[in-house]
Amino acid sequence: MILVSTYLCAVFWTVVPYPIDRIHTCVQVAEEAEHQGVPASLVIALSYVETRFNPNAISRSGAIGPLQVLPKYVCQDDGPCDLIVEGVFMLRRWARRAHRRLGRRRVRDRDALAMYHGGNNPGPVSYRYADKILRLKKQLDKKVK
């Protein structure tokens, strides 16, 4: 599993170079995506767009980590919080919500990403965000084939 994740992150670096010292974070993101059954290329692209794999990133809204998770919504007060695990889980949760809300048999990644960005009622900005991630995912998938 780690070899596949490392390979994906090395290939992604050829698509869009990012600081090489962050490859470890990219590998962690890819491994967790695979562990939770989410396409690694999707979560790699998401983390790149969010923070360029910066594990110490903090947004103005208080979102932290490489996947920009809001700890007040996902972390328990009484224990440690793995921001990568929680970020991938949040994406999966938004995919389930999109399925229920949109009534589609198969949820599109675009809807899940837009909701990850914009909440229950994503607007045009959130869909542009999703499209940007999906373009990067497509580039990575094309290079890996």
Helices and strands as residue ranges (DSSP letters): H 2-15, G 20-22, H 23-35, H 40-51, H 71-74, H 83-102, H 109-118, H 124-144
